[in-house]
Amino acid sequence: MQKVRLKWVKNRGLDHLIARTTSIRSSCLLLDYIARLPSSPVPAHALARFQKPLGLTFPVLRFLRRHPTLFAEQPHPRFPSLPSFSLTPASDILLARLARASAVDSHLRLARLLLLTRSRSLPLASILPLRFDLGLPYDFASAFPSSHPDLFTVSKNHISLSTSRLPEDIAISSLQRRHAESITGATYRALSRPPSSTNAPLAFPMRFPRGYGGMKKVKAWMEDFHRLPYISPYDDASGIDPDSDIYEKRNIGLLHELLGLMVHKMVRRNAIRLLREELGLPHKFTRLFTRYPGVFYLSLKCKTTTLVLREGYERGKLVENHPLAAVRDKVHYVMRTGVLYRGKGLSKLVFDEDGDEEGTLDGDEEFQGEGMDADADVECFGMEIVDDDGPDNDEEYERDGYD
């Protein structure tokens, strides 16, 4: 297959979504941690050590005071001069809604992730950085084996997948499900389409940056790429030559499926690096993202490398808006209300009582603008992952100007 080197093109729209998701990530992790503490309010110095795991580029105290609609500041019961924080009524509502939305299909997402690996097993330390991206609850390591004993088992800090009683359609990739009708009942017109067409069966949707789609060398390269046989990422690929073009297309299909499992269709590169050997990816797997800019977008926003599935977004919104993503959008709405109105933000939120005697937030207004520039390579407290490739350079990084 012809090798083509393409220049990286910045996408400001996707960079904005990455910054927005990063700020939501930090808030959700702090909400989840404070809610599990037995004592309240929590002194700010007790949360200061989480600045690096949260990926914040400024002190945790500043982040907490920036969002008074989520974190209520009050004096410590014993030391009045010590700033302490507790959750607001809006935070309690959001946490309940996040828990309900996470219980929809989070166990199936984890099962598919384990099914992509060679041993059908992963260390818990490798899954924790993906907890926010997969929408897993904080106690998934104990909750899933008890609620789904036919799927998961935990032993020696490893969670394994039981392949004896798997759901029938769990080993079908998203690309195969999307083209199921065209595969089973393909017409002559569908079969006669060129393999580079996005309407052809099992063709990867391509959304090239402006000007790339019309290049002759790119068209010829993509035609050769689509002519290669598609191998499901859930199938055994041990008999394929790792240096062949077919294995490279298999890796593209695997990364396509992996990003499709994420709630926001994006993931940090460092999180994939922890899974590289189990997924059978090459050592320099980042080149796969840069070589196929029509399928993936590689961003340097927020001082880290983030990988995005291009087809997951249309006009700045998720194509498949998961219920958990909808609740996280509400978290962003509450955050931005506090940024704009400060202490008066709680009075701007509207609460309605529902049947579960829990308030629901009313207001679909979405504030525009960049989120807090933060990096969250590790989604659990107490872990540290070192980027072997050195720090990423983000020329468009701008420091947040809020006080």
Secondary structure, DSSP 8 states (H G I E B T S, - for coil): -----------HHHHHHHHHHHHHHHHHHHHHHHHT-SSSSEEHHHHGGGHHHHTBSS-HHHHHHH-TTTEEEEE-SS-TTSEEEEE-HHHHHHHHHHHHHHTTTHHHHHHHHHHHSSSSEEEHHHHGGGHHHHT--TTHHHHHHHH-TTTEEEETTEEEE--SS--TTTTS-HHHHHTHHHHHT--HHHHHS-TTSTTSTT-------TTTTT-HHHHHHHHHHHHS----TTS--TTS-TTSHHHHHHHHHHHHHHHHHSTTSEEEHHHHHTTHHHHT--TTTHHHHHH-TTTEEEE-GGGS-EEEEGGGEETTEESS--HHHHHHHHHHHHHHHHHHHGGGHHHHSEEEE-TTS-EEEE------S----B--S--STT-----TT-----TT-------
